[in-house]
Amino acid sequence: MYFGAAWYPEHWPEEAWAADVHKMAGIGFNVVRMAEFAWSSLEPQPGEYRLDWLERAIDLAAGAGLQVVLGTPSAAPPAWLTAADPETLAMDPHGQRLQHGNRAHYCVNSPAYQAAVGAIVSQLAERFGSHPAVIGWQIDNEYHRVCYCPVCRAAFQQALRRQFGDLETLNARWTTAYWSQAYTDWAQIPFPVGAHNPGLMLAAKRFVSESYRRFQALQIARLRPHLKPDDFITHNFFVWWEGPDPYSPAREALSQDLDFASWDWYIGQGHLDPVFSASAHDCSWGLRRRNHWVMETQPGTVNWAAVNNALSPGELRRMAWQAAAHGAEAVLYWQWRTMLGGQEQYHGALLDASGQERPFVQEIRQVAGEFAQASAALGGTHPKAEVALLNCYQSRAALTYQPHHRAFDYTTHLRHYYAPLLRGHIPAHILPPEAELAGYRLVIAPALHILTLGLAARLQAYVEAGGRLALTCRTGFKDEHNALWPLRGPGLLAELAGVEVEDYYALDEPVSVNADFFNGQATIWAERLRPRDETTHCLAVYGPEHGWLSGRPAISAHPYGAGWVYYVGAWLDDAAQASLVERLAAESQAAPLWAAPPEVEIGRRVGADGCPVYVVINHAGQPCSLDLPAPLEDILQGGTTTRLELEAQGVAVLAGLTW
Ligand code: GLA
């Protein structure tokens, strides 16, 4: 496990650096990230590169036993660049160029900006790519800005031309005869500001994602030839939050060219929500199906929340171990030391403005020791799961643009299926729809609203081969242009599912839903299902007092090929949802790891030898005892045990003696 912090030597006199790196090493850190915002220190004037200071900082870190991740500095351009060429600054939706002094405020499609970024990245790659202490690179920092400038708009129009070929096709796919939107010239097509034609909106999100992918690719192209074979290239994404703009780039498109995905984990106001963060870890891991990094996480507090409360004692340790439980290979805090100036003076850091350790650093020391103890056991292992949830950013975008019920949030709906699995100790992966599905006993595709012919064919093949596919409400309503299929839901998958959606209802009041294995209610959304053939089983029906839904099927199961397809037309209450997910997993033979209370989290990582390593976290405020499935080696406490005693907020790392 890598364990460390973000360090900004450029904020401090050089004579302070040695003490910093030795304090980090003294805490037990073994990695530090640098330079992602250092452009004005690295190139104070155009073409005048000052990289020696960074080499001295890297060497100091290396001398203290710290390995280094370098950031490319493209998220924060120097003043000489933005002043010389204001078109390098992004334009807001109102036509105003953003002001220098922020970050991520550049135009991603600006040729001048791309050239300047290429130059500085090449300098860094050539100078530090072979440095033995540099183990990896982070491209930029948290892509999210959407630029509304003429260059971006023209590039968008060219992208549409390439995609559609001719305006007749575009107008037909977007039904632009509606509201007299029809385009007679590519130059007429706007980059949408806020809500617009659904086809235009989804195309805009794809364009922004591809713009950042090209921007990222130009940096990767300059880095890769100079890196050592095992050096990695990653990016630190947000995860469930995509950014402030409806057209912010999608990590699913961007992560394809990275060795693995990293994410920045901040709780902000409030406290650890194990389901939210576990699902975020699994989403990050699932982007590349590779162990991910938590490139930044919260040391005590943030500074951008409404209330910047501190994490409570024990929370930081549970967070660190939850990351490891879900496949993270690194946890780094943002940041090492509170800077004296700048917009984040009040953000948490391990050292305060006086340079002294904050109280929670003792907990970080404890984790550092535990990570060191467990590293050998965790090395070479990755999360193993028999259940996969599909996370489709295009479906998410389409439903975000047109929720039809203000509470219909895509990621909340996905976590509604994920939570019972986590609490039921059934490991799950969260994958992009294009991921390989063979090997999963159960695939859950929450609200797969955008459904292409290709994806439908892949899901059909998965089911035909014996897979169990659970589809949920609003599946298959739209095509890749965000246009409705001229079909009833689940559209292309109706034959597989053995049902069709006769109609759908945004609920303004709950409706009862009853099955032989639960009695519950639906809120937010309900669909009236009609079986398409006699092999379709009805698993649940709406109660008698609900208008068009009364007595109609709410959930179905349908054999297809060697597999089964479930269709869940209702957004169930938590208890009913837990019963449903438990039933789906049981029928798929996706077994729980072992019996444990829901507030005890069990992560399983498996190595090439098949031997499991379990990370067990007691998120509860009271102790618990667990019978283990077999004698396991207690990595942190030593010895072998068949019964685990965990104190409140306790953590255990247990290695399987056999698989
Ligand atoms: C983001 C950025 C960091 C820092 C933190 C503060 O994650 O990547 O540079 O600003 O927010 O929470």
Residues whose N, C-alpha, C, O or C-beta is under 5 A from the ligand:
A	BS01	GLA	N141 E142 D264 E296 V302 W334
